[in-house]
């Protein structure tokens, strides 16, 4: 698990997913594969960070919103928008080895 210790911050990363959901006259949601979830947004956030060279994401946050965009006698449509954000981090490189190598060369001379 990444906790930020020994990590180099690469910068912010953010993703946004959206989809339309239909609701019938009884206000029951019609099941849809296109409805985004917070879990999908978080997974995509990690993938976007890794594609750009990060080892992971810390300080992750998310927001889930459902907005009615159309209402009629037969059905209602709602827009579902999910956002996720965080800070991309990469494992810090160890500089100590180079200093030891320089000391070894000085001792050999």
C-alpha positions in Angstrom: 0.0 0.0 0.0 1.3 3.5 -0.9 1.4 5.9 2.0 3.6 8.7 0.6 6.7 7.8 2.5 9.7 7.4 0.2 7.6 8.4 -2.7 8.1 11.2 -5.3 5.0 13.1 -6.1 4.4 13.4 -9.9 1.4 15.6 -9.8 -2.4 15.4 -9.9 -4.4 12.9 -11.9 -8.2 13.0 -12.5 -10.8 11.0 -14.4 -14.5 11.5 -15.2 -17.0 8.9 -16.3 -20.6 9.5 -17.3 -23.5 7.5 -18.5 -27.3 7.8 -19.0 -29.7 5.7 -16.9 -33.3 5.1 -17.7 -36.0 5.0 -15.0 -39.5 3.6 -15.5 -42.7 5.1 -14.2 -42.3 3.3 -10.9 -39.0 5.0 -10.4 -37.2 1.7 -10.8 -33.8 1.9 -12.5 -33.4 -0.1 -15.7 -30.2 -2.2 -15.3 -27.5 -0.9 -17.6 -23.9 -1.9 -18.2 -23.1 1.7 -19.1 -23.7 3.1 -15.6 -20.4 4.2 -14.2 -19.4 3.3 -10.6 -16.9 4.8 -8.1 -14.9 1.5 -8.2 -14.6 1.8 -12.0 -13.5 5.5 -11.7 -10.9 4.6 -9.1 -9.5 1.7 -11.2 -9.3 3.9 -14.2 -7.5 6.6 -12.1 -4.8 4.1 -11.1 -4.5 2.9 -14.7 -4.1 6.5 -16.0 -1.4 7.2 -13.4 0.5 4.0 -14.2 0.4 4.6 -18.0 2.1 8.0 -17.3 4.9 6.3 -15.3 3.6 6.4 -11.8 3.7 3.5 -9.3 0.3 4.4 -7.8 -2.0 7.1 -6.5 -2.3 8.6 -3.0 -4.9 10.9 -1.5 -7.7 9.5 -3.6 -11.1 11.2 -3.6 -14.3 10.6 -5.6 -17.7 12.2 -6.3 -20.8 10.5 -7.5 -23.7 12.6 -9.0 -27.0 11.7 -10.5 -28.9 14.4 -12.4 -32.3 14.1 -14.0 -32.0 15.2 -17.6 -35.4 14.2 -19.0 -38.8 13.3 -17.6 -41.7 12.0 -19.6 -44.9 9.9 -19.3 -43.1 6.7 -20.2 -39.7 7.0 -18.7 -37.1 9.3 -17.0 -33.5 9.7 -17.9 -30.8 10.5 -15.4 -27.2 11.4 -16.1 -24.7 9.7 -13.8 -21.3 11.4 -13.5 -18.5 9.9 -11.4 -15.2 11.7 -10.9 -12.1 10.5 -9.1 -8.9 12.3 -8.4 -5.6 11.9 -6.5 -1.8 12.5 -6.6 0.3 10.3 -8.8 3.5 9.1 -7.1 6.6 7.2 -8.0 9.0 5.3 -5.8 11.9 7.5 -4.9 15.3 6.4 -6.3 18.1 5.6 -3.9 20.9 8.1 -4.2 22.9 6.6 -1.4 24.5 3.9 -3.6 26.2 6.5 -5.8 27.7 8.2 -2.7 29.1 4.8 -1.5 30.6 4.2 -5.0 32.4 7.5 -4.9 33.8 6.8 -1.5 35.1 3.4 -2.7 36.8 5.0 -5.6 38.5 7.6 -3.3 39.7 4.8 -1.0 41.1 2.9 -4.0 43.2 5.9 -5.1 
